[in-house]
Amino acid sequence: MIERYLMRISISIFLLLLSNTSALIKGDLSDSQKYKVVRIVPEYKRQLAIINDLFYESTESQLNFWRAPTGIGQAVDIMLQSSMIHSLANFLKQNNITFEIIINDVEKLIYEREGQPRKSNSQNYATATAFNSIMESFMKRQKDVNLIENKAKYDFGDYHSYDTIISWLNEIEHFYPNIAEVFTIGQTYEGRNIKGIKIGNPIDKTNKRIIWIDAGIHAREWASIHTALYFIDQLISQYGFDSQITSYIDTLNFYIVPVVNPDGYEYSRSDLRPRTRFWRKNRGKKVCFKDRWHRERCCNGVDLNRNFDFYWGETGSSSHICSETYHGSAPFSEPETRAIRDKLLSAEMFGKVDAFITLHTYSQMWIYPFGHQRRSFPKDVKDLEKVGKKAVKAVENLYGTKFRLGTGADILYPSSGGSDDWAKSKAGVKFVYLLELRPGENDFDGFLLDRRQLIPTGRETWAGVRVVIDAIMRSKKVRSANLFLKSDYNGTKDITRISTFHFSLQHPKKFVTTVSPLMKTSIDAVKSQSLMVSSRPINYNYRLEKLRQRHSIIRHKFSHQFQNRICADISPWCMNWIRISPNVCLTAVTYMQQQCIRSCRFC
C-alpha cells in the first residue's frame, strides 16, 4: 500500500515537471516542439502498474497514448514533445523501465505519408522493388486488385475529404438507383450530415435481413474509412459479375456509414501538426477551467466509442473532458451516437440486423463482445468465435496478415460504453465484431498507414467480412440474439440479464448481487432477474455499485432533460417497436423511458 502511494506521488511529480516544461516552451517554434513516439514494453507486473497509473493520470499532461497498456509484454506507444523526452527517460530509469524511440519526428512522417502528392502506382511499385524483395512481392499482389469498372469514380489508395466521400456516394446513387440509396442518420455539432449508403436489390424492399457496417468513429483512424469505402465499391462494382456478391445484394440489405465522426475527421485533416492529425474524439462546445496547476485550459470533444449505454462510464473511460477517452456527460449525450442508436432502433431496422461490424485502427484484432470486463461473454459466444476464427483465417490467407481473436477486454483492455457491446446487448444483433485493422502491434506506423497498404488492407478485411456474410446467408434468417450475459469472471457461474441500472453488490459475506431498482421497473421484471455471485473483494463491489448508482442518476436526469412533464411519447415509432419486440420496454428500458414513456406505461 505504501509502495503504491509513493508510486502515485512519483507520477504526480513527473507530470508536474512535464506541465512546467510544456508551459516554458509554449509559443516556441524550435525543435523542442517536435513530437516523438516512444515504445515501452512492460516486462513484469510492477512495470505494468506504473505505466497504467501514468496512462490514467496523464489527462492534464502532454502525453498522447497511441496504444494504451494492455498487459505484460504488450507494447505501449506514447507520443510526446521532444522537450519532454529527458523527463520521461529519467522517470522510466528510476523505475527500471526501458524504452525506445520509434518515430523521431512525427510531423515529418505525417508529411511524408500524407502531406505530399501521391506517387503513381508505377512509382510506388518501383520504390518498393528497390526497397526489398519482400515488399516487391507484396506490392505485386496489390496489382491483382483490378476492380471491375464502377461508373462512379473514386481514387482508391489515398485519403480524401468528407465532401469528396459524400459526393462519391451521391454519384453511386445516381448511376445505380435500383440498388443504392444515400441516407442521413443525423447531424453533427458543426452541422455536417452523417450520411451512409444502403445497398440492396430491390432498393425499396424493407423486409430483408440487414448488415450494418460503420467506420471513422475515431477521427484519426483514416484507414478504417478507406476500408469501408472499399467495401462499398466491391458491392457496387461486382454486382451482376460476381455471383456470390450478386446473391448478397439480392438477399440482404447493406447499410454502410463510412464516416461516423465527420467533424473529428475533418478536424484531423486540417493541419499536419500531430496534436491535430491524431485527434480522436468528436468536436463539441469548449469547456474552459483552471487545471490542478492553475493553468487556463479549454477542452472539448467526447470519445464516441465510450458514449453508448452499456455499463457506461465504468471501465476504460474518463469523466475528464480533456481525456482522450472522455465518455461524455451521459450515455448518448452526443449527436453521432444518438444517430446510430435511433437508426438501429427504428422501425426500418429494429429486429432485422444480423451483423454489426465497426472498423477501427490499429493492432490487427478481430474483437467480439463483451468489452466492459474480462471473461464476460454473450450466451452465443461459441457462434461468434466459430465465425470469427474462419474470418481471421480468410484474412491471413490473402497476404499472411495475422489477427488476434477475442473480446476487447481479454486481448486489449476493458472498456465500457462501446458501440459493439451496445449493438449486441440492446439492439439484439447476432454477429457483432469490432475490427482493428493494420498495422500490427510490431509496426511503428500507428495511425499513419502507408497509402500503398490501403487497398491490400481493404481487400483482406473484405475477405474476412465475407465470411460473416456467408454465415448469415447460410442461416437465411437469424433471430435476434438472446439478451443474456454469461460470465465466468472470477468463478461467477450464474447468468444475468444485461442491464445498466438495477444491480447492487453489497452482501458482506458471499458478495451476492441484490436487486435494488434505481428507476421505474415493474416488480415482475425485477423478480425475473437472475443474481450474479461474484468473488470480487467487497471494497471493489462497493465502489463499483456507487459508480453505477451515480451514473444511473445522470442517465435518469439526462433522459428527462428535454422532455415536457406531460405523459407523451417522443418517438413516432414506439408502437411499431413494441409490436416487433413485445419486451423492448424492459430490454431497452433507459432508451424507452426517454422515447416511449406513454406506450411503455412508465407514466
FENLIN-V453129 format. One record per backbone hydrogen bond with DSSP energy under -1.0 kcal/mol. NH is the residue of the N-H (numbers start at 0). CO is the residue of the C=O. If there is no record, write none. Layout:
nh:NH co:CO
nh:NH co:CO
This chain:
nh:4 co:0
nh:5 co:1
nh:6 co:2
nh:7 co:3
nh:8 co:4
nh:9 co:5
nh:10 co:6
nh:11 co:7
nh:12 co:8
nh:13 co:9
nh:14 co:10
nh:15 co:11
nh:16 co:12
nh:17 co:13
nh:18 co:14
nh:19 co:15
nh:20 co:16
nh:21 co:17
nh:22 co:18
nh:23 co:19
nh:24 co:20
nh:27 co:24
nh:32 co:29
nh:33 co:30
nh:35 co:79
nh:36 co:102
nh:37 co:77
nh:38 co:99
nh:39 co:75
nh:47 co:43
nh:48 co:44
nh:49 co:45
nh:50 co:46
nh:51 co:47
nh:52 co:48
nh:53 co:49
nh:54 co:50
nh:55 co:51
nh:56 co:52
nh:60 co:57
nh:63 co:78
nh:65 co:76
nh:66 co:76
nh:72 co:41
nh:73 co:70
nh:75 co:39
nh:77 co:37
nh:78 co:63
nh:79 co:35
nh:81 co:33
nh:82 co:31
nh:83 co:80
nh:84 co:81
nh:87 co:83
nh:88 co:84
nh:89 co:85
nh:90 co:86
nh:91 co:87
nh:92 co:88
nh:93 co:89
nh:95 co:92
nh:96 co:91
nh:99 co:38
nh:101 co:36
nh:102 co:36
nh:105 co:34
nh:108 co:104
nh:109 co:105
nh:110 co:106
nh:111 co:107
nh:112 co:108
nh:113 co:109
nh:114 co:109
nh:115 co:110
nh:123 co:119
nh:124 co:120
nh:125 co:121
nh:126 co:122
nh:127 co:123
nh:128 co:124
nh:129 co:125
nh:130 co:126
nh:131 co:127
nh:135 co:131
nh:136 co:132
nh:137 co:133
nh:138 co:134
nh:139 co:135
nh:140 co:136
nh:141 co:137
nh:142 co:138
nh:143 co:140
nh:144 co:141
nh:145 co:143
nh:155 co:153
nh:164 co:160
nh:165 co:161
nh:166 co:162
nh:167 co:163
nh:168 co:164
nh:169 co:165
nh:170 co:166
nh:171 co:167
nh:172 co:168
nh:173 co:169
nh:174 co:170
nh:175 co:171
nh:178 co:175
nh:179 co:175
nh:180 co:197
nh:182 co:195
nh:184 co:193
nh:187 co:191
nh:190 co:187
nh:193 co:185
nh:195 co:182
nh:196 co:255
nh:197 co:180
nh:198 co:253
nh:199 co:178
nh:200 co:248
nh:202 co:177
nh:204 co:201
nh:209 co:351
nh:210 co:252
nh:211 co:354
nh:212 co:254
nh:213 co:356
nh:214 co:256
nh:218 co:279
nh:220 co:217
nh:221 co:219
nh:225 co:221
nh:226 co:222
nh:227 co:223
nh:228 co:224
nh:229 co:225
nh:230 co:226
nh:231 co:227
nh:232 co:228
nh:233 co:229
nh:234 co:230
nh:235 co:231
nh:236 co:232
nh:237 co:233
nh:240 co:237
nh:241 co:237
nh:245 co:241
nh:246 co:242
nh:247 co:243
nh:248 co:244
nh:249 co:245
nh:250 co:246
nh:251 co:247
nh:252 co:208
nh:253 co:198
nh:254 co:210
nh:255 co:196
nh:256 co:212
nh:259 co:214
nh:260 co:215
nh:264 co:260
nh:265 co:261
nh:266 co:262
nh:267 co:263
nh:268 co:264
nh:269 co:266
nh:275 co:272
nh:276 co:272
nh:277 co:273
nh:278 co:275
nh:281 co:301
nh:286 co:298
nh:288 co:296
nh:290 co:294
nh:293 co:290
nh:296 co:288
nh:298 co:286
nh:302 co:325
nh:303 co:301
nh:305 co:302
nh:306 co:303
nh:307 co:416
nh:309 co:307
nh:313 co:310
nh:317 co:324
nh:322 co:319
nh:325 co:322
nh:326 co:317
nh:331 co:306
nh:332 co:329
nh:337 co:333
nh:338 co:334
nh:339 co:335
nh:340 co:336
nh:341 co:337
nh:342 co:338
nh:343 co:339
nh:344 co:340
nh:348 co:345
nh:349 co:345
nh:351 co:348
nh:353 co:209
nh:354 co:209
nh:355 co:430
nh:356 co:211
nh:357 co:432
nh:358 co:213
nh:359 co:434
nh:362 co:436
nh:362 co:438
nh:363 co:436
nh:364 co:435
nh:365 co:403
nh:366 co:433
nh:367 co:405
nh:376 co:485
nh:378 co:483
nh:380 co:377
nh:383 co:379
nh:384 co:380
nh:385 co:381
nh:386 co:382
nh:387 co:383
nh:388 co:384
nh:389 co:385
nh:390 co:386
nh:391 co:387
nh:392 co:388
nh:393 co:389
nh:394 co:390
nh:395 co:391
nh:396 co:392
nh:398 co:394
nh:399 co:395
nh:403 co:363
nh:405 co:365
nh:410 co:406
nh:411 co:407
nh:412 co:407
nh:414 co:370
nh:415 co:314
nh:416 co:309
nh:421 co:417
nh:422 co:418
nh:423 co:419
nh:424 co:420
nh:425 co:421
nh:426 co:421
nh:428 co:422
nh:430 co:353
nh:432 co:355
nh:433 co:366
nh:434 co:357
nh:435 co:364
nh:436 co:359
nh:442 co:439
nh:447 co:444
nh:448 co:446
nh:452 co:449
nh:453 co:450
nh:456 co:452
nh:457 co:453
nh:458 co:454
nh:459 co:455
nh:460 co:456
nh:461 co:457
nh:462 co:458
nh:463 co:459
nh:464 co:460
nh:465 co:461
nh:467 co:463
nh:468 co:464
nh:469 co:465
nh:470 co:466
nh:471 co:467
nh:472 co:468
nh:473 co:469
nh:474 co:470
nh:475 co:471
nh:476 co:474
nh:480 co:427
nh:483 co:481
nh:484 co:495
nh:485 co:376
nh:487 co:374
nh:490 co:487
nh:491 co:488
nh:495 co:484
nh:503 co:513
nh:512 co:531
nh:513 co:503
nh:525 co:521
nh:526 co:522
nh:527 co:523
nh:528 co:525
nh:533 co:510
nh:540 co:536
nh:541 co:537
nh:542 co:538
nh:543 co:539
nh:544 co:540
nh:545 co:541
nh:546 co:542
nh:547 co:543
nh:548 co:544
nh:549 co:545
nh:550 co:546
nh:551 co:547
nh:552 co:548
nh:553 co:549
nh:554 co:550
nh:555 co:551
nh:556 co:552
nh:557 co:553
nh:558 co:554
nh:560 co:557
nh:567 co:565
nh:569 co:594
nh:570 co:594
nh:576 co:572
nh:577 co:573
nh:578 co:574
nh:579 co:575
nh:580 co:576
nh:583 co:580
nh:585 co:582
nh:586 co:582
nh:587 co:583
nh:591 co:587
nh:592 co:588
nh:593 co:589
nh:594 co:590
nh:595 co:591
nh:599 co:595
nh:600 co:597
nh:601 co:596
